[in-house]
Amino acid sequence: MDPVVIVAIIGVVLIIAAAVAAFFIGRNNGIEYRKKVGEAAIGSAEAEAKRITEEAQRDAEAARKEALIEGKDEAHKMLTDAEREISDRRREMQRQERRIQQKEESLDKKTDSLEKKEEAIAKKNKAAEARLEEAERIKDSQLEVLEKISGFTSEQAKAYIINSLDNELVHEKAVKIMDFEQKTREESEKKAREIISLAIQRVAVDHVSESTVSVVPLPSDEMKGRIIGREGRNIRAIETLTGVDLIIDDTPEAITLSCFEPVKREIARVTLEKLISDGRIHPARIEEMYEKAKREVEQMIKSEGERAIIEAGVNNIHPELVKLLGRLHFRTSYGQNVLDHSLEVAYLCGIMASELGLEPTMARRAGLLHDIGKALDHEIEGSHIEIGVDVARKYKESEIVVHAIHAHHGDVEAKTIIACLVQAADAISAARPGARRENLENYIKRLEKLEEVSSSFEGVERSFAIQAGREIRIIVKPEVIKDDEMTLLARNICKKIEEEVEYPGQIKVNIIRESRAIEYAK
């Protein structure tokens, strides 16, 4: 606020105060006295207000002059700083201009140098082209001379060199393959033998040959007539209920049950044993005993399935898969009990997986379930592999197990180590001495097929399948097959056998080449 206004306000306040004081004094001393005192106070107040106003004006004028001086000093300082900054920028611009000028001069020098180099290079290129043309003329003349001397054209010479190189490469390739195969075979076979031998030593499973028929002993031959019944009603009732054929022949005190479906055959056997033990044989009793036998076999199936998963050390298997495992107890493959075979495969897979540092539980699970499709292959169309894959997926088994089931016979390529272990364990279990029996006709066909495949290659003179088809010995013509080519021939024969022949285990291909020179001294 302006100091003059402040001083005026103070004067008015003093005047008002004096008036109020005069009012109170005049009321006590009379109007005249108050009037005199008031006038005196007003005069004094006006004089004071005038004095204060003059002082305020003097102070304001002094402050204005001081502010004006400070403003001039500040403006002078700013002007000085601006001139200094402009001078600095001007010097910097001059320095930059000098640098740019120097760079331009340098670029001009480099450009001149590059132009001179380009001219020199162009001259050299012309000289090189001239020399190249001269070299081509010399080459053509020398080539003509060489063709006249050798009697070959250039194309014939190339073909000759390629043929020579090809023959040399055959030898080198065979040597490389032999060395690599020998080294790999020695290392892999040593490790594989250790793992497999350890696994086989730790697994001991009895092998009992089984067939598709069951024999029920009778207390006497008189029981055969009672089983047949009046006009054959009892035997017809048994066969109709069980779906099993009863063979009653001259075999003393025995009846043979024939059926390809093992569970039905087992139910019929238990039914017949109960009827023989009870002694009362008639259609109503047959039906009653059949129901009891069916319940017993179903309970046995469940118990066998639970036993299998406990012995294999796996858990969280769907109850329906447990029942299917139990059904495998009554299923045979080449006379080998499929459930025992599955347990053996599970043991072998678990041991080999442990030796390789893998998870043994998953390997045992895949081994136990690899033949699960055989429990239903009498009821559902398709191979046991396709059925097993569908069943495993239906009951939410992992893709590792499903893939192992799918690949265990080589229907698809094994993409996991567990699938390879299941393949190996399945082959080991099936190839054990006495584990399986093979139909004679199929056995002979397999041997003939091996000899036929081996004899189909050029240069093979004779072939012999020996050791029950586990080795094929091939005699080759020495004038057709060289020593270097024997390794390639053995490899090609192995590939063709793998593609065209079905066989358990592995087959050794043994190639024999013999050269003889005979003369007679007379």
QUISULVEN-V44396 format. One record per helix or strand. SS is the DSSP state (H for helix, E for strand). FROM is the first residue (numbers start at 0). LEN is the number of residues. Records with the same first field share a line. If there is no record, write none. Layout:
SS=FROM-LEN + FROM-LEN
This chain:
H=2-27 + 30-120 + 153-49 + 221-7 + 229-13 + 261-17 + 282-30 + 318-12 + 337-18 + 359-10 + 371-4 + 383-11 + 398-9 + 416-15 + 439-16 + 466-3 + 482-18
E=212-5 + 244-3 + 253-5 + 331-2 + 335-2 + 459-7 + 470-6 + 507-6
